[in-house]
Amino acid sequence: MSFNLISTFLIAVALAMDAFSVSMTKGFTQKHLTKPQILYYGLFFGGFQALMPIFGYFCGNVIASIVQSLAPIIGFILLLAIGLNMIRESLTGDEEEITDHFSFREVTLLAIATSIDAFAVGITIALLKDPILISSAIIGIVAFLFSIAGIFIGKKLGNYVGDKFQIIGGVILILIGIKILLGF
């Protein structure tokens, strides 16, 4: 098989959709994100999306069946926990602390949760004998750009809708987790 740039780009876009959705929720729930914090989201989401295919590529079929069966459950649990926490924080009422809180731990968990599918893509790339570094770079760059765009779009939406987007953001994260769990 020969390397297909268009197919790789389309795969990258598909993988970036969860990162885009999560970034959008962070954009409308964290109103005062600084430019460096927005860059962290992009770097973490893009970085994990770029690294996971490489791990999948080198792990190959040995652990593929284990990871593929557990990946939806892990992604669901991480997004469920973060979403429920967002809803809980919103209902406690300290809105200013909620919207301005930035956590590297949360960014890392979100990046992992939204990039687990990329591990399986890495296994596929190995089977197709496509160049992993080029594919991984494209996947990472697309996820980076989609994450940054998601935050900016979310910030604009949050300005129009108001402060209760924390609950909606939590529900969206839970729904993304359910989508991952059910394999849609």
C-alpha positions as CSV (number, residue, x, y, z in Angstrom):
1,M,0.0,0.0,0.0
2,S,1.2,3.5,-0.7
3,F,0.9,6.4,1.7
4,N,-2.3,8.5,1.1
5,L,-2.1,12.1,2.4
6,I,-5.8,12.8,1.9
7,S,-6.8,9.7,3.9
8,T,-4.4,10.6,6.7
9,F,-5.8,14.1,6.8
10,L,-9.4,12.8,7.0
11,I,-8.4,10.4,9.8
12,A,-6.7,13.3,11.6
13,V,-9.9,15.4,11.3
14,A,-12.0,12.5,12.6
15,L,-9.7,12.0,15.6
16,A,-9.6,15.7,16.3
17,M,-13.4,16.0,16.7
18,D,-13.5,14.9,20.3
19,A,-10.6,17.3,21.2
20,F,-12.5,20.1,19.3
21,S,-15.7,19.4,21.3
22,V,-13.9,19.3,24.6
23,S,-11.9,22.4,23.8
24,M,-15.1,24.2,22.9
25,T,-16.6,23.4,26.3
26,K,-13.5,24.6,28.0
27,G,-13.7,27.8,26.0
28,F,-17.2,28.6,27.2
29,T,-16.7,27.4,30.8
30,Q,-13.3,29.1,31.4
31,K,-13.9,32.6,30.4
32,H,-10.5,34.0,31.4
33,L,-8.1,31.6,29.8
34,T,-4.9,33.3,29.0
35,K,-3.1,32.8,25.7
36,P,-0.5,30.5,27.3
37,Q,-3.3,28.4,28.8
38,I,-5.0,28.1,25.4
39,L,-1.7,27.1,23.9
40,Y,-1.3,24.4,26.6
41,Y,-4.7,23.0,25.6
42,G,-3.6,22.9,22.0
43,L,-0.2,21.4,22.8
44,F,-1.6,18.8,25.1
45,F,-4.4,17.7,22.8
46,G,-2.2,17.8,19.7
47,G,0.7,16.2,21.5
48,F,-1.3,13.3,22.8
49,Q,-3.0,12.8,19.5
50,A,0.5,12.7,17.9
51,L,2.1,10.4,20.4
52,M,-0.7,7.8,20.7
53,P,-0.4,6.6,17.1
54,I,3.3,6.1,17.6
55,F,2.7,4.0,20.7
56,G,0.1,2.0,18.8
57,Y,2.4,1.6,15.9
58,F,5.2,0.1,18.1
59,C,3.0,-1.9,20.4
60,G,1.3,-3.6,17.4
61,N,-1.1,-6.5,17.7
62,V,0.3,-7.8,21.0
63,I,-1.8,-5.5,23.2
64,A,-4.1,-4.1,20.5
65,S,-7.1,-6.3,21.5
66,I,-6.7,-5.4,25.2
67,V,-6.3,-1.6,24.6
68,Q,-9.1,-1.6,21.9
69,S,-11.5,-3.2,24.3
70,L,-10.6,-1.0,27.2
71,A,-10.1,2.3,25.4
72,P,-13.8,3.2,25.2
73,I,-14.3,2.4,28.9
74,I,-11.2,4.4,30.0
75,G,-12.3,7.4,27.8
76,F,-15.8,7.2,29.2
77,I,-14.7,7.1,32.8
78,L,-12.3,10.0,32.4
79,L,-14.9,12.2,30.6
80,L,-17.7,11.2,33.0
81,A,-15.6,12.1,36.1
82,I,-14.6,15.5,34.6
83,G,-18.1,16.2,33.4
84,L,-19.7,15.3,36.7
85,N,-17.1,17.5,38.5
86,M,-17.9,20.5,36.3
87,I,-21.6,20.1,37.0
88,R,-21.0,19.7,40.8
89,E,-18.8,22.8,40.8
90,S,-21.4,24.8,38.9
91,L,-24.1,23.8,41.4
92,T,-22.0,24.8,44.4
93,G,-22.3,28.4,43.2
94,D,-18.7,29.9,43.3
95,E,-18.9,30.8,39.7
96,E,-15.8,33.0,39.5
97,E,-13.5,30.3,40.8
98,I,-15.1,27.7,38.5
99,T,-14.7,29.7,35.3
100,D,-11.1,30.8,35.9
101,H,-9.7,27.6,37.2
102,F,-7.0,26.1,35.0
103,S,-5.5,22.7,35.9
104,F,-2.7,20.8,34.2
105,R,-4.1,17.6,35.6
106,E,-7.5,18.2,34.0
107,V,-5.9,19.2,30.7
108,T,-3.8,16.0,30.8
109,L,-6.8,13.8,31.6
110,L,-8.9,15.4,28.9
111,A,-6.0,15.0,26.4
112,I,-5.7,11.3,27.2
113,A,-9.4,10.7,27.1
114,T,-9.8,12.2,23.7
115,S,-6.7,10.6,22.2
116,I,-7.1,6.9,23.1
117,D,-8.6,6.2,19.7
118,A,-5.4,7.4,18.1
119,F,-3.6,4.4,19.6
120,A,-5.7,2.1,17.5
121,V,-5.0,4.2,14.5
122,G,-1.3,3.7,15.1
123,I,-1.8,0.0,14.9
124,T,-3.6,0.4,11.6
125,I,-0.8,2.6,10.3
126,A,1.6,-0.2,11.1
127,L,-0.5,-2.8,9.3
128,L,-0.7,-0.5,6.2
129,K,3.1,0.2,6.4
130,D,2.4,3.9,6.2
131,P,5.1,6.3,7.5
132,I,4.3,6.7,11.2
133,L,6.1,10.0,11.8
134,I,4.4,11.8,8.9
135,S,1.0,10.4,9.9
136,S,1.5,11.2,13.5
137,A,2.6,14.8,12.8
138,I,-0.5,15.4,10.6
139,I,-2.7,14.0,13.3
140,G,-1.1,16.1,16.0
141,I,-1.1,19.3,14.0
142,V,-4.8,18.9,13.1
143,A,-5.7,18.2,16.7
144,F,-3.7,21.2,17.9
145,L,-5.5,23.5,15.4
146,F,-8.9,22.1,16.1
147,S,-8.3,22.5,19.9
148,I,-7.3,26.1,19.6
149,A,-10.3,26.8,17.3
150,G,-12.6,25.0,19.7
151,I,-11.6,27.2,22.6
152,F,-12.1,30.4,20.7
153,I,-15.5,29.3,19.3
154,G,-16.5,28.2,22.8
155,K,-15.4,31.6,24.3
156,K,-17.6,33.4,21.7
157,L,-20.6,31.1,22.4
158,G,-20.1,31.5,26.2
159,N,-20.3,35.3,25.9
160,Y,-23.7,35.0,24.2
161,V,-25.2,32.3,26.4
162,G,-24.0,33.2,29.9
163,D,-22.7,31.7,33.0
164,K,-24.6,28.4,33.2
165,F,-22.6,26.9,30.5
166,Q,-20.6,25.1,33.1
167,I,-23.5,22.6,33.5
168,I,-24.0,22.3,29.7
169,G,-20.2,21.8,29.4
170,G,-20.3,19.0,31.9
171,V,-23.2,17.4,30.2
172,I,-21.4,17.6,26.8
173,L,-18.3,15.9,28.2
174,I,-20.5,13.1,29.6
175,L,-22.2,12.7,26.2
176,I,-18.8,12.6,24.5
177,G,-17.8,9.9,26.9
178,I,-21.0,7.9,26.2
179,K,-20.3,8.4,22.4
180,I,-16.8,6.9,22.9
181,L,-18.2,4.1,25.1
182,L,-20.8,3.1,22.5
183,G,-18.4,3.5,19.6
184,F,-20.3,6.1,17.6
